[in-house]
Amino acid sequence: MGTDYWKELIGFINKMAQHGMIAAADLSLIYATDSVEEAIAHIRRKAIEPFGLKRVARIRRHFPWLGERGLSGAAAVR
């Protein structure tokens, strides 16, 4: 798949904006690219930075009933 795959959908979304079905301002949120780096930059620019979101490192506790074992020497997270 590449950006060519999404051309019809993007055209349809543009038509929806022309008919007032969606806000024209929302078109800037849609971004098609073949580059992972460009996609990540777009997500950061449109969805993370405007809201002041920060990455939070969280250690997920293990679930023994799923057969998972905790990390040896790691503090238990509850």
DSSP file (Angstrom, degrees, kcal/mol; ACC not computed):
  #  RESIDUE AA STRUCTURE BP1 BP2  ACC     N-H-->O    O-->H-N    N-H-->O    O-->H-N    TCO  KAPPA ALPHA  PHI   PSI    X-CA   Y-CA   Z-CA
    1    1 A M              0   0    0      0, 0.0     2,-0.3     0, 0.0     0, 0.0   0.000 360.0 360.0 360.0 148.3    0.0    0.0    0.0
    2    2 A G    >>  -     0   0    0     30,-0.0     3,-1.1     0, 0.0     4,-0.6  -0.778 360.0 -72.7-144.0-169.9    1.1    3.5   -0.6
    3    3 A T  G >4 S+     0   0    0      1,-0.3     3,-0.8    -2,-0.3     4,-0.5   0.793 124.4  67.9 -64.6 -26.0   -0.4    7.0   -0.7
    4    4 A D  G >4 S+     0   0    0      1,-0.2     3,-1.1     2,-0.2     4,-0.4   0.849  91.1  62.9 -59.9 -32.9   -2.1    6.0   -4.0
    5    5 A Y  G <4 S+     0   0    0     -3,-1.1     3,-0.3     1,-0.2     4,-0.3   0.839 105.6  44.7 -60.1 -34.2   -4.2    3.5   -2.2
    6    6 A W  G <X S+     0   0    0     -3,-0.8     4,-2.7    -4,-0.6     5,-0.3   0.451  82.7  99.4 -93.7  -1.1   -5.9    6.4   -0.2
    7    7 A K  H <> S+     0   0    0     -3,-1.1     4,-2.4    -4,-0.5    -1,-0.2   0.890  84.4  47.1 -56.0 -45.3   -6.5    8.8   -3.1
    8    8 A E  H  > S+     0   0    0     -4,-0.4     4,-2.3    -3,-0.3    -1,-0.2   0.913 113.4  48.2 -64.8 -41.9  -10.1    7.9   -3.5
    9    9 A L  H  > S+     0   0    0     -4,-0.3     4,-2.5     2,-0.2    -2,-0.2   0.921 112.3  48.5 -64.6 -43.4  -10.9    8.1    0.2
   10   10 A I  H  X S+     0   0    0     -4,-2.7     4,-2.4     1,-0.2    -2,-0.2   0.897 111.0  51.3 -64.7 -39.0   -9.1   11.5    0.5
   11   11 A G  H  X S+     0   0    0     -4,-2.4     4,-2.0    -5,-0.3    -1,-0.2   0.901 110.3  49.3 -61.4 -40.9  -11.1   12.7   -2.5
   12   12 A F  H  X S+     0   0    0     -4,-2.3     4,-2.1     2,-0.2    -2,-0.2   0.902 110.4  50.1 -64.7 -41.9  -14.3   11.6   -0.9
   13   13 A I  H  X S+     0   0    0     -4,-2.5     4,-1.9     2,-0.2    -2,-0.2   0.893 109.5  51.3 -65.5 -39.6  -13.4   13.3    2.4
   14   14 A N  H  X S+     0   0    0     -4,-2.4     4,-2.1     1,-0.2    -1,-0.2   0.900 109.2  51.0 -62.1 -40.1  -12.6   16.5    0.5
   15   15 A K  H  X S+     0   0    0     -4,-2.0     4,-1.6     1,-0.2    -2,-0.2   0.887 106.9  54.0 -64.4 -38.8  -16.0   16.3   -1.2
   16   16 A M  H  <>S+     0   0    0     -4,-2.1     5,-2.7     1,-0.2     6,-0.8   0.896 108.5  49.5 -61.5 -39.7  -17.6   15.9    2.2
   17   17 A A  H ><5S+     0   0    0     -4,-1.9     3,-1.3     1,-0.2     7,-0.2   0.892 107.4  54.2 -66.3 -39.3  -15.9   19.1    3.4
   18   18 A Q  H 3<5S+     0   0    0     -4,-2.1    -1,-0.2     1,-0.3    -2,-0.2   0.838 110.5  46.9 -62.8 -32.8  -17.2   20.9    0.3
   19   19 A H  T 3<5S-     0   0    0     -4,-1.6    -1,-0.3    -5,-0.1    -2,-0.2   0.348 118.1-112.1 -91.9   5.4  -20.7   19.9    1.1
   20   20 A G  T < 5S+     0   0    0     -3,-1.3    -3,-0.2     2,-0.2    -2,-0.1   0.644  81.5 125.6  77.2  14.0  -20.4   20.9    4.8
   21   21 A M  S   <S+     0   0    0     -5,-2.7     2,-0.3    -6,-0.2    -4,-0.2   0.813  81.8  17.8 -75.3 -29.6  -20.6   17.3    6.1
   22   22 A I  S    S-     0   0    0     -6,-0.8    -2,-0.2    -9,-0.1     2,-0.2  -0.945  98.5 -90.8-134.4 158.4  -17.3   17.8    8.0
   23   23 A A    >   -     0   0    0     -2,-0.3     3,-1.2     1,-0.1     4,-0.4  -0.481  25.7-136.7 -71.0 135.0  -15.5   21.0    8.9
   24   24 A A  G >  S+     0   0    0      1,-0.3     3,-1.4    -7,-0.2     4,-0.3   0.826 104.2  63.9 -59.9 -31.6  -13.0   22.2    6.4
   25   25 A A  G >  S+     0   0    0      1,-0.3     3,-1.1     2,-0.2    -1,-0.3   0.791  92.4  63.8 -63.8 -27.0  -10.5   22.8    9.2
   26   26 A D  G X  S+     0   0    0     -3,-1.2     3,-1.7     1,-0.2     4,-0.5   0.661  81.1  79.9 -72.8 -14.9  -10.5   19.1   10.0
   27   27 A L  G X  S+     0   0    0     -3,-1.4     3,-1.0    -4,-0.4    -1,-0.2   0.799  82.5  64.7 -62.2 -27.0   -8.9   18.4    6.6
   28   28 A S  G <  S+     0   0    0     -3,-1.1    -1,-0.3    -4,-0.3    -2,-0.2   0.671  93.1  62.9 -70.2 -14.2   -5.6   19.4    8.1
   29   29 A L  G <  S+     0   0    0     -3,-1.7     2,-0.4    -4,-0.2    -1,-0.2   0.714  87.7  82.7 -80.6 -20.4   -5.8   16.4   10.4
   30   30 A I    <   +     0   0    0     -3,-1.0     2,-0.4    -4,-0.5   -20,-0.0  -0.716  56.8 168.9 -89.2 130.8   -5.8   13.9    7.5
   31   31 A Y        -     0   0    0     -2,-0.4     2,-0.5     2,-0.1    -3,-0.0  -0.957  17.2-166.5-147.6 122.3   -2.3   13.1    6.2
   32   32 A A        +     0   0    0     -2,-0.4     2,-0.3   -25,-0.0   -29,-0.1  -0.938  24.4 150.7-110.8 130.5   -1.3   10.3    3.8
   33   33 A T        -     0   0    0     -2,-0.5    -2,-0.1   -31,-0.0     0, 0.0  -0.980  47.8-141.4-151.6 159.3    2.4    9.5    3.5
   34   34 A D  S    S+     0   0    0     -2,-0.3     2,-0.5   -32,-0.1    -1,-0.0   0.384  82.2  90.0 -98.7  -0.2    4.7    6.6    2.7
   35   35 A S     >  -     0   0    0      1,-0.2     4,-2.0     2,-0.0     5,-0.1  -0.865  60.6-159.3-105.6 124.1    7.1    7.7    5.4
   36   36 A V  H  > S+     0   0    0     -2,-0.5     4,-2.6     1,-0.2     5,-0.2   0.902  96.9  54.2 -63.1 -40.8    6.9    6.5    8.9
   37   37 A E  H  > S+     0   0    0      1,-0.2     4,-2.3     2,-0.2    -1,-0.2   0.902 108.8  47.7 -62.3 -42.0    8.9    9.5   10.1
   38   38 A E  H  > S+     0   0    0      2,-0.2     4,-2.3     1,-0.2    -1,-0.2   0.893 111.4  51.3 -65.2 -39.5    6.5   11.9    8.4
   39   39 A A  H  X S+     0   0    0     -4,-2.0     4,-2.4     2,-0.2    -2,-0.2   0.922 110.9  47.6 -64.0 -44.0    3.5   10.2    9.9
   40   40 A I  H  X S+     0   0    0     -4,-2.6     4,-2.6     1,-0.2    -2,-0.2   0.918 111.5  50.7 -63.4 -43.5    5.0   10.3   13.4
   41   41 A A  H  X S+     0   0    0     -4,-2.3     4,-2.6     1,-0.2    -1,-0.2   0.898 110.5  50.0 -61.3 -40.3    5.9   14.0   13.0
   42   42 A H  H  X S+     0   0    0     -4,-2.3     4,-2.6     2,-0.2     5,-0.3   0.919 110.5  49.1 -64.7 -43.9    2.3   14.7   11.8
   43   43 A I  H  X>S+     0   0    0     -4,-2.4     4,-2.6     1,-0.2     5,-1.1   0.919 113.1  47.5 -62.3 -43.3    0.8   12.9   14.8
   44   44 A R  I  X>S+     0   0    0     -4,-2.6     5,-3.0     3,-0.2     4,-0.8   0.935 115.1  45.9 -61.4 -45.5    3.1   14.8   17.2
   45   45 A R  I  <5S+     0   0    0     -4,-2.6    -2,-0.2    -5,-0.2    -1,-0.2   0.860 125.5  28.5 -67.6 -37.7    2.2   18.1   15.5
   46   46 A K  I  <5S+     0   0    0     -4,-2.6    -2,-0.2    -5,-0.2    -3,-0.2   0.733 133.7  21.5 -99.5 -24.7   -1.6   17.6   15.4
   47   47 A A  I  <5S+     0   0    0     -4,-2.6    -3,-0.2    -5,-0.3    -2,-0.1   0.644 126.0  32.8-122.0 -20.4   -2.4   15.3   18.3
   48   48 A I  I ><XS+     0   0    0     -5,-1.1     5,-2.0    -4,-0.8     3,-0.8   0.865 114.9  44.4-104.9 -57.4    0.3   15.5   21.0
   49   49 A E  G > <S+     0   0    0     -5,-3.0     3,-1.4     1,-0.2    -4,-0.1   0.880 107.1  57.9 -61.7 -42.6    1.8   18.9   21.1
   50   50 A P  G 3 5S+     0   0    0      0, 0.0    -1,-0.2     0, 0.0    -2,-0.1   0.796 113.4  41.1 -60.5 -25.0   -1.4   21.0   20.9
   51   51 A F  G < 5S-     0   0    0     -3,-0.8    -2,-0.2    -4,-0.1    -3,-0.1   0.395 109.7-120.8-103.1   2.1   -2.7   19.2   24.0
   52   52 A G  T < 5 +     0   0    0     -3,-1.4    -3,-0.2    -4,-0.4     2,-0.1   0.800  48.9 173.3  66.0  29.4    0.6   19.3   25.9
   53   53 A L      < -     0   0    0     -5,-2.0     2,-0.4    -6,-0.1    -1,-0.2  -0.438  13.6-161.9 -73.3 144.5    0.7   15.5   26.2
   54   54 A K        -     0   0    0     -2,-0.1     2,-0.3     2,-0.0    -1,-0.0  -0.945  24.6-107.0-125.3 146.8    3.9   13.9   27.6
   55   55 A R        -     0   0    0     -2,-0.4     2,-0.5     1,-0.0     0, 0.0  -0.556  32.1-160.1 -73.3 133.8    5.0   10.3   27.4
   56   56 A V        -     0   0    0     -2,-0.3     2,-0.6     2,-0.0    -1,-0.0  -0.968  10.7-141.3-119.0 119.3    4.6    8.4   30.6
   57   57 A A        +     0   0    0     -2,-0.5     2,-0.4     2,-0.0    -2,-0.0  -0.686  27.9 177.6 -80.3 123.3    6.7    5.3   31.1
   58   58 A R        -     0   0    0     -2,-0.6     2,-0.6     2,-0.0    -2,-0.0  -0.993  24.3-140.9-130.9 131.0    4.5    2.8   32.9
   59   59 A I        -     0   0    0     -2,-0.4     2,-0.4     1,-0.0    -2,-0.0  -0.809  19.8-139.5 -92.1 121.6    5.5   -0.7   33.8
   60   60 A R        -     0   0    0     -2,-0.6     2,-0.0     1,-0.1    18,-0.0  -0.649  18.9-124.5 -81.0 131.6    2.7   -3.1   33.3
   61   61 A R        -     0   0    0     -2,-0.4     2,-0.1     1,-0.1    -1,-0.1  -0.353  29.3-106.9 -71.2 157.2    2.4   -5.7   36.1
   62   62 A H        -     0   0    0     15,-0.1    -1,-0.1     9,-0.1     8,-0.1  -0.481  18.5-137.6 -85.2 157.5    2.4   -9.4   35.0
   63   63 A F    > > -     0   0    0     -2,-0.1     3,-2.0     1,-0.1     5,-1.7  -0.902  11.4-169.2-116.8 100.7   -0.6  -11.6   35.1
   64   64 A P  G > 5S+     0   0    0      0, 0.0     3,-1.9     0, 0.0    -1,-0.1   0.823  86.4  64.8 -59.2 -30.8    0.2  -15.0   36.5
   65   65 A W  G 3 5S+     0   0    0      1,-0.3    -2,-0.0     2,-0.1    -3,-0.0   0.640 101.2  51.3 -70.1 -11.7   -3.2  -16.4   35.4
   66   66 A L  G < 5S-     0   0    0     -3,-2.0    -1,-0.3     2,-0.1     3,-0.1   0.338 124.4-105.0 -98.9   3.8   -2.0  -15.8   31.8
   67   67 A G  T < 5S+     0   0    0     -3,-1.9     2,-0.2     1,-0.3    -2,-0.1   0.594  74.6 143.9  83.6  10.5    1.2  -17.7   32.4
   68   68 A E      < -     0   0    0     -5,-1.7     2,-0.4     1,-0.0    -1,-0.3  -0.548  36.5-152.7 -83.4 149.3    3.2  -14.5   32.6
   69   69 A R        -     0   0    0     -2,-0.2     3,-0.1    -3,-0.1    -6,-0.1  -0.955  18.1-117.6-120.1 143.0    6.2  -14.1   34.9
   70   70 A G        -     0   0    0     -2,-0.4     2,-0.2     1,-0.1    -9,-0.1  -0.241  42.0 -85.0 -71.2 164.6    7.4  -10.8   36.4
   71   71 A L    >   -     0   0    0      4,-0.1     3,-1.5     1,-0.1     2,-0.2  -0.508  50.1-109.1 -69.0 136.2   10.9   -9.5   35.7
   72   72 A S  T 3  S+     0   0    0      1,-0.3     3,-0.1    -2,-0.2    -1,-0.1  -0.489 101.4  10.0 -69.4 132.5   13.4  -11.0   38.1
   73   73 A G  T 3  S+     0   0    0      1,-0.3     2,-0.3    -2,-0.2    -1,-0.3   0.396  97.9 129.5  82.1  -4.0   14.6   -8.4   40.5
   74   74 A A    <   -     0   0    0     -3,-1.5    -1,-0.3     1,-0.1     2,-0.1  -0.604  64.6-110.2 -85.5 144.7   12.0   -5.8   39.5
   75   75 A A        -     0   0    0     -2,-0.3     2,-0.2    -3,-0.1    -4,-0.1  -0.466  38.7-105.1 -69.9 142.0    9.8   -4.1   42.1
   76   76 A A        -     0   0    0     -2,-0.1     2,-0.5    -6,-0.1    -1,-0.1  -0.500  30.8-147.8 -69.7 134.5    6.2   -5.2   42.0
   77   77 A V              0   0    0     -2,-0.2   -15,-0.1     1,-0.1    -1,-0.0  -0.913 360.0 360.0-106.0 126.1    3.9   -2.6   40.5
   78   78 A R              0   0    0     -2,-0.5    -1,-0.1   -17,-0.1    -2,-0.0   0.382 360.0 360.0-120.9 360.0    0.5   -2.5   41.9
